[in-house]
Amino acid sequence: MALLTVRSAAQRLGVGYSTLKHWIYQGRVRTTQTPGGHHRIADTEVDRLTAHHTSPPERTRRSSPATGFNVALSGRNRLRGYVEEVRSDGLLGQVRLRIGTQTLTAIITGDAIRELKLRRGDDAVAIIKSTEVMIAKEADPSAVLRRRDKPPRRKP
């Protein structure tokens, strides 16, 4: 179990240092104190907070690693997390991002992985832009059986 400083945890959560300190003082965040009285936050606590944390503001200014320019993105579906695994093999690479208790896997170019200098443990944001979203729900097995037991309807 890794312990993070308040500043590191705040960066991973996407909140300000002072906000996280207020949460600690309010008892909303569980911490461990060092002998010197400094707060340390466990990875598991950060994961718990990430799962309940609201999304970042609509427009976020980011510094592009390649150019150094600040850019604003139009994508609204942003998921903050940290890089759990990076695999790169030639043209493509796989990045696994831990977002609270969930894992998101993305296939991106190897060039993008090198340009972003993605490493395990880095904070990252997944930006999802899609024209279609599918939602599924597992069927209740008893409901499926009831439908099979009914005799077929006859056409009049």
Secondary structure as GFF3:
##gff-version 3
##sequence-region A 1 156
A	DSSP	beta_strand	3	5	.	.	.	ID=ss1
A	DSSP	alpha_helix	6	13	.	.	.	ID=ss2
A	DSSP	alpha_helix	17	26	.	.	.	ID=ss3
A	DSSP	beta_strand	32	33	.	.	.	ID=ss4
A	DSSP	beta_strand	39	42	.	.	.	ID=ss5
A	DSSP	alpha_helix	43	52	.	.	.	ID=ss6
A	DSSP	beta_strand	61	63	.	.	.	ID=ss7
A	DSSP	beta_strand	70	72	.	.	.	ID=ss8
A	DSSP	beta_strand	77	89	.	.	.	ID=ss9
A	DSSP	beta_strand	92	99	.	.	.	ID=ss10
A	DSSP	beta_strand	102	109	.	.	.	ID=ss11
A	DSSP	alpha_helix	110	116	.	.	.	ID=ss12
A	DSSP	beta_strand	123	128	.	.	.	ID=ss13
A	DSSP	alpha_helix	141	149	.	.	.	ID=ss14
###
